[in-house]
Each structure stands twice: as structure tokens, then as C-alpha cells.
């Protein structure tokens, strides 16, 4: 269903609960609004339905549009006098009339054609690894966690609103506000660093593989583009790479040694003045050259604490270089992330997020602590998902939940004196076990020596000697059978 088929009705705030629950005849509210821009009056809400609802048949709402200037007042009234209806996102997608004007300008957005999901998926995978999964193998990473990456929201925004730069900038500004919220855990790679990667891909996502280009050409082109956006000119890119000629050699050992030298030269303890962002991009380029593609990403996992965003830039280089430079593990993971980008966006589809953007803003303005999120119905425990712009969501983990988890995992749940007593008791018990084992070993060795030294009882008796009789030679003399 496209937005032209939605039937709009305006409701005063005290009638909203009945409209959402299907217990009101909308004919009493007058004729449906004409299509165009649903413009709710101050204090009212406009609700879109698939057909004309009435009290005899419940027709669920498709879309809820609030008045931008009175959104806070309406949410306050609903949460106080009709708490069963808040948040409104549990019923349908919620947007303000201002957002509707921004994000519903072109009818072509109803059925966008996504052509570059794989390129954005490579960047999302890079962020997923950089934000806390850098120590894990690609095959063991839960790819569902990619929906919590900031890059996922940006990728969806870029794919849905390809020709709208305002949508891209609006999504970034809202993500920055979420990032500053102290109720959510702080991530190792900030949006300031991520924005540089997004801008690179936003400008070059249309680059497809040229099959007449060699892999070396594609690698160097991708590295040059990424470093150029970091302020490194093409000439300086060559200078940086020429300082480590081993990176282009055929010998794997020489490439690895050159990469290690690069880390020492531009590392955090060096005296050069290369900015941290540029250092991470150069390190990522070096690792990409070592593996002639994505195969040696493990080189970055070992130094992820020192260069936290290197894997992010590695994903950007892999994205620009294209699938021909991906090894099987990287390609498999990218395809797994890509499926989360493929669902088409339609205004009539329900949002699967916990909150719309304006509901999150209202909660942030009214409540200071994180306990307000505990009373909300959530898709997952200890996690809040916010639809930053229509069709693009971001999932954030509550900082309080991390503190509780760490507290539960601590060995120090018992007092320190109790711990010390238990440790001393364990050490004493182990010492006794070792002493008993040693005593048993000594007894066994003593018995073996006694058995070896004991003389035979019939040693001197020629008949009852303990020696075994000699075998009779074949055909020789002996006893008759």
C-alpha cells in the first residue's frame, strides 16, 4: 500500500485512545482529510487507516502524525491520562508533521531501488568489529548485532532517501544526540570518526567492479580514495606506501614485516604528528595490502586497543574495492549483514522500533534517569531501539544494564575476608592432596625395590628351581610323550 491509499482522520487527544483501540466511529469526526500533507491542528493527532474504520470492526492504524509544536504536550497528556496508549509506536509508525514534509517529498521513495547494500554492509561489518567484536572470528560473530550499529541507521537512510541530503544530515545530527545520552553505553568508535567513513561511501558508493581492472589496481584505487578523504593527497599516498616497499612484494613474510614496521613508525608512541584518524586509516591500508584483500584482518584484531577505528577504515577500503577483493569469510559475513538492509520501506508498514524519535526526545526531556525505560514494552531486555528517521532505527544498550551484568559476574560478591579464607582453605587442601600422593608414590617405589632384591625360595634346588625349563630342540632327545 502506498501513501495515496491511506485514509486520514483527525482526532482530539482525548479521543485518541478510542481511535487506537478501534472503539470509535470515525464518521462522527467528520469526513476524511484529503490526501496531501496531513496537518494536525495544535493538540490534535492525525491517524491514517487502510479503510474507513467503525466501532463494529477494528481497523488498526497505519500511521500517526503529530503536530510538531504540541507533540510534547500531547505525549505528556497521553502518558498521564491514557498510559496504555504510550508510546504510540506500539500501534503504528509515528512521525511529526515536520518530518512528514521532509521525508515524504518524492513519491518515488515508496518503492526505492537499493543497489549498493553490499557496499554499506561492508562498512557496517567494519563498525561491528570496531565497536566491540574485534577479538572474535568472523564466523562466530552474531550478525544480528549489526542492527545496533550507527552505520546501519545511516545506510538505511542513504538507501531510502538517496536524493535527499537533508535526510542524511538529519539522521547524523540525531545519532549524535543519542550518542551523548549518558544512559546508553559509550562506544569505542565515536560518530565523529564514523562520519568521515560515511562521507566517503556516500560519494563513491556507485563505484562498481570493473572486470578489466586488476586486483592491485582496485586495491590501490580504494586506498587512495579513502586516504584522500583523510586529507592525504594522491602524491603523499604514494610516498607513504613507498616508505614500506615490502607491502607490495610477492613474499607474504616481507609484507608482514613491512606492516609491523609501519605500526612502529606511525604508532601512538612515535614522534610524528599524524592525526589519530589518519593513523588508523594508514594501518588499515597496510593490513589490506598484506592480505591482497580482506584475508588478513586478524592483523588488526591484535592491535584493536591501540588503533580502535582501524577495522572501521578496513571496512571502508573493502567497500570501495568491491567484492573481488573479499575473501570467503568476509564475503559471507557481508552477505549476512546485507539482508538487514534489503527490506523495502513503505509508510504503511508498522515500525518495529520501541520509540519514534519524538517520543525519545520527550522522554529525554522529562525524565533524567534510565528507570523510565524499564516500564516500557521493549523488543529486547536492556536495549532501546529508536526510529531515528522513518525507516531507519538505532538500537542502544542501557548503561545501567551493563553495570548490573558486571556486578553479577564479579567474583567479589562475597567479602574480601571470605574470599581469602576460601583461597587459603583451597591451598591447604591441595597441599594435603599433594603430600598424600607423594607418600603413596614413595611406598610404591619401595615395594618395587624389595621385590627386585628378594632371593628366590628354590634358588639352590636343582629340581624346584624357579628357572623355567629349557625348551627341547626340535628333533632332539627328550621325554617321551
URQUIPE-V398607 format. One record per run of one state. SS is the DSSP state (H for helix, E for strand, L for the rest). FROM is the first residue (numbers start at 1). LEN is the number of residues. If there is no record, write none. Layout:
BEGIN
ss:SS from:FROM len:LEN
ss:SS from:FROM len:LEN
END
This chain:
BEGIN
ss:L from:1 len:2
ss:H from:3 len:3
ss:L from:6 len:1
ss:E from:7 len:6
ss:H from:13 len:9
ss:L from:22 len:4
ss:H from:26 len:4
ss:L from:30 len:3
ss:E from:33 len:1
ss:L from:34 len:10
ss:E from:44 len:6
ss:L from:50 len:4
ss:E from:54 len:1
ss:L from:55 len:2
ss:E from:57 len:1
ss:L from:58 len:3
ss:E from:61 len:6
ss:L from:67 len:1
ss:H from:68 len:14
ss:L from:82 len:1
ss:H from:83 len:3
ss:L from:86 len:2
ss:H from:88 len:3
ss:L from:91 len:2
ss:E from:93 len:4
ss:H from:97 len:7
ss:L from:104 len:3
ss:H from:107 len:5
ss:L from:112 len:5
ss:H from:117 len:17
ss:L from:134 len:4
ss:H from:138 len:3
ss:L from:141 len:2
ss:H from:143 len:6
ss:L from:149 len:1
ss:H from:150 len:11
ss:L from:161 len:4
ss:H from:165 len:16
ss:L from:181 len:3
ss:E from:184 len:1
ss:L from:185 len:6
ss:H from:191 len:14
ss:L from:205 len:10
ss:H from:215 len:14
ss:L from:229 len:5
ss:H from:234 len:9
ss:L from:243 len:2
ss:H from:245 len:4
ss:L from:249 len:3
ss:H from:252 len:15
ss:L from:267 len:9
ss:H from:276 len:15
ss:L from:291 len:7
ss:H from:298 len:4
ss:L from:302 len:8
ss:H from:310 len:12
ss:L from:322 len:1
ss:H from:323 len:3
ss:L from:326 len:2
ss:H from:328 len:15
ss:L from:343 len:12
ss:E from:355 len:2
ss:H from:357 len:10
ss:L from:367 len:4
ss:H from:371 len:5
ss:L from:376 len:7
ss:E from:383 len:7
ss:L from:390 len:2
ss:E from:392 len:7
ss:H from:399 len:11
ss:L from:410 len:1
ss:H from:411 len:3
ss:L from:414 len:2
ss:H from:416 len:38
ss:L from:454 len:28
END
